[in-house]
Amino acid sequence: MARNGERPEPRVRGFAARAGGWSARHRWAAVGIWVLFVVVAMGLGSVAGRVDVSEDDQLKGETSQAARIIDDAGIDEPAGETVLVQSKDGRLRATAPEFRAAVADVTKAVEGTGEVTGVRSPYAADTRTISKDGRTALVQFDMRGDPDTAADRVEPVQKAVAGVADDHDALRIEEIGAASMNKTFDDAFGEDFQRAEYSAVPVALGILLIAFGALVAALLPVALAVTAIMATMGLMGIVSHLQPMSETANSVMLLVGLAVGVDYCLFYVRREREERMKGHDPQTALRVAAATSGRAIIVSGVTVCVAMAGMLFTGLAEFQAMGLASLMVVAVAMVGSVTVLPALLSLLGERVEKGRIPFLHPTKRRGGNGDGANGEGGSRFWSRVLTVVLARPAVSVAVAVVALLAIAAPALGMKTQNLTLDQEFGDSLPIVATYDRVNAAFPGGSDPAEVVVKADDINAAEVRAALADFRAQAVSSGASRGPVEVTVHRDANVAVIDVPLVGGSDQDKAEQSLALLRDEVRPATFGEVDGAEAPITGQVAGSKDFNDQIVGSVVPVFAFVVAFAFLLMLLSFRSLTVAITSIVLNLLSVGAAYGVLVAIFQHGWGASLVGAEGVGAIIAWLPLFLFVILFGLSMDYHVFVVSRIKEARLQGRTNLDAIRHGVVTTAGVVTSAAVIMVAVFSIFGTLSMQSMKQMGVGLAAAILIDATVIRGVLLPAVMALLGERNWYLPKWLRRMPDLTHDEAGMEPAPVPREGGEEVRV
């Protein structure tokens, strides 16, 4: 009971509370240790350097086997380039003098740059690079030097080709190849990505200014997120010597780090402010925030880390890099939130409210005293929504579930594949049109299948016979229309067979041709050759192998993430019901996100509204990536809201009152966090690449659904229907470790007396 008009000081314990208490008492030490950690991590990472995923590590199976054979043989495959020479109106044929003059000019121009070698004219006797209709020819050559850096040296060649094109108006003269494509994409999207990444922080800061109404309070979450990202970048360099990293992993780490770093800090700071508004002194407010929001952050952070660890089960180096990088940044942000953040809040004290923005301060928006709607200090809007939901919970559950299932329904017909260039970039880049023209004139020629043959003696009669037989059967089987070219590296006992696939840029038809080569032609030709290996690689094969491996890893990843998330929720809330409903609600959220993706990007429904287009498929890596990311991030909200509901229940509130209190008082912070995530992810939805659009729109849609329909309607309605069964735990499970809130640390609920006096029980 309150004495002398003072509120009792809540007693708190637990790891989060102890960490927060220590930091508040040793605030300068806590801040210093954090700064030292960030600086040391960045310094060690810089010294160690970063090892990126190599092509050999990208995939398992035949693609990796072929790359290993090439590497072991010491065969350097140069970056090949092609210049398309084609009649614009179809009248000029390759035999015409003007056509021949253009080819000669191209040959002379590219050789004059000094950057190329092995220029091959379409008129040479040993080449077959004139199309069947005679209106298209290819001039082929290789870039000098390291193929990995060829894109840095290809610009003079591109300018030389463009100069020849200006001199021949009747012909279309365009360059395409590994180096020119990489340079074009880097130029077009490098700044695009950088702009998106840099704009994410100002967008988050702007939303936080609105949420907190004060500059200093808004800067804290951004500062925590940015320092966590900086430290993780250093750690990635160190860890990359054990698990190679990648640029994609770097971008994903930045996204996840910004999202969780801002979220965790937002949860903590809002709770600390709320406790001060109740009349607690700053030290008590910090202790309560540490025991409640701090604990929720730890539970959420561990759950997110477990979800991210699911990517390690894919067996794909790129996914493993993304999973490990994301896991590290979440762990760093989580530790920073429960250690250095209390120290900063203790140091700042009332100064956390510095830089107030007129008309935006949340206290003023809620009526000036922090009581807000219904005395809960929360959202009036969600209070009204909760009134309807809790009055008819069964109807609310039915409507919400039907709506989510309807949104998720298109996902039943989901088709995944690696997008082709025209699907990925559309008409945004001229080089994509060049790619299509080459494929139309020489089906499969721009991306042929590559059979890497390794034998004990590549010159043996049976091996030579098998090579010739494979070359013939590749065409006779219908897998290729030719020309099938064989390059023999005698010293290495390796041969490489280039097979243009029927289907060209049509992924489905090209995969059918690939299947013919792998399942019929190869066994019939190399099956009886002792000691011979003949893995088939190439763009189509890599795409097929990647898709197959992703599909094969779905079950173990889903099982791992769901099982461990269930266990963590069970331990954290000591409720079988909460653990089950957490999983079900998250799966509904992910399913709805899948449905949105398929509707927009596969079927094209409303695609123009988000600046996209229906490309007939979802990029192969996205469904599994979305599941892991969303399952982790959505737990942030779930843990935060359910923790507040259970806290209210422990204070003696009725079930419905506890649900209302938990949802309404967390609505502001959940809404702010969700708006930040949706805004940041939407930025990536504005990029030109369809795969990035799919990722951005999918993440934004899922977070929006999760923060509104799931947390604002379905969760409270389900908990209202379940009543006391929300906290059901079988007797045989009660020996589990107790990781729940400290009941002694929860402030008792107020019970009004006549005359307006308030006591606490």
C-alpha angles and dihedrals in degrees: 000000000000115000127204090356092299126126116239115253109247116236113230135183139161134092096290091048093047092048092048092046093050091048092049091051094044098032099152091047091050093050091045093050091050093049091046090050092052093047094045092046091051092045095049091045091052092049094046094047123210126279112208129206110275126217089252090059098045097087140012124224126036097347092055091041091055092048090050092053091050092048095045089050091053091233112161110209107201123217103268121215131192132197115207115215111188138161109250097209097028095245100103115076127199090256093060116108093235091052091049091048091053092051090049091049091051092050092049093045097051093044089051092062092067089220099099140065138187097033108191121199119213088230095061115114096239097050131082103193101127113100122243092251090052094231100103131054134177128219107201132195142148130244116243120241133014110359090213091064098035091107088065091058103038099084096087089052092050091050091049091052091047089053091055090047090056090057095053111054095172093058135065108227114182136157126225134166144111095293098042092045093049091049093048092050093045091050094045100043107020092081089037092059093042092051091050093050094046094047092053093074097050090046091052091047092050092053091046090053089057092044096049101025089215130090098219094049090048093050094055097071091044092049092050093048094047094048091046089052092048092051092047092051088058092046090050089061092054095043092045089077087067099030114020115232133209143203089257090055088051093054093046090048090053092050095047094041093053092046099049096033092056093040096052094046091046091053092049099044094046092052092048091051091047092054091050090051087056089060102262118142115250094259093052092044089054093049092051091047090050094050095046114025091024091056091045088053092053093048091046094044094051090048092051090048090052091050092050090048086062088077089066089069094063094080088221113126094215092052092045089053092049092047095049094045091049092046091053096049092048091050092048093047091047093052091046092051095056097038118030096026095064088048092053092047090050091049094047098042109165089354088080084082092058119126096034114190116222116251091005103080107117094217091059092044090056095051104281101280104064094247096112122167115003091350092288098115089234145104121316091203095054090042088061091045091050091051090060096039096049092044091059107018096161092054091045092052092048094048094045094046093047090049093049093046090050090052090047095047097090088059089073088075096044115151118195129195141136105274119245119232094263090049093046100045107014112191095332095103128044091215089067089061089050090052090053092048092052091049092048093052096037108024109217092358097116092051108025124176111255120215111198109200119196119184138166088244116012089192095057114122095241091050093049089048091050091050091051092044092050091049091053098042093048087067100034092051091058094244092114140017091206163206091176109190126198123201116189123202099194098182091056095038088234132127127190120207118197111205119184104216124227105244096044109194092001098103097200095050092042090053089053089055090048090052090053090054095046100039103034116011098043097048090046093052111027098022094092097041109105116230094006124136121193111175114175118223138161136114096302093042091048091050092048094047092047092050092047092050092048091050090047092053095050096089098048093043094047091046094049096047096044095044095049094042089052091050093048093049090047092052094042098050101021089224126119089198095054091048093052096044090047091058095043094049092048091050090052089052093050091046091053090050090052090051092052090050095050093044094052105033104026101036098023095230106162092345093141090060090068096037093255138110136222107262097176097245146050117242106263099240098047105079094055092040091051092048093054096042096043095043088054100042096043088057087067091069096037095052092044095050097041091046090056092047092051091045090055090047091053088052089063102261120145118257095258093043091050091050092049092047094047096048098040097046092048095041094089096052094041091049092048092047092047093049090052092050093045091048094048094045091045089059088063088049088065094062119110097239112091092217090057091046089052092050094046096045093043094052094043093048093048094049091047092051092044095051095046117026097026103039099027101042117007099042097050092041093052092046090048091054093047096049113175089358086078088082098041116143122171116237092243090060097050093090090069118115111278108238096156129117117293102257091202089058097057115102110238118253117257118253114197120228128202111278093038097278114141127214131182125226 
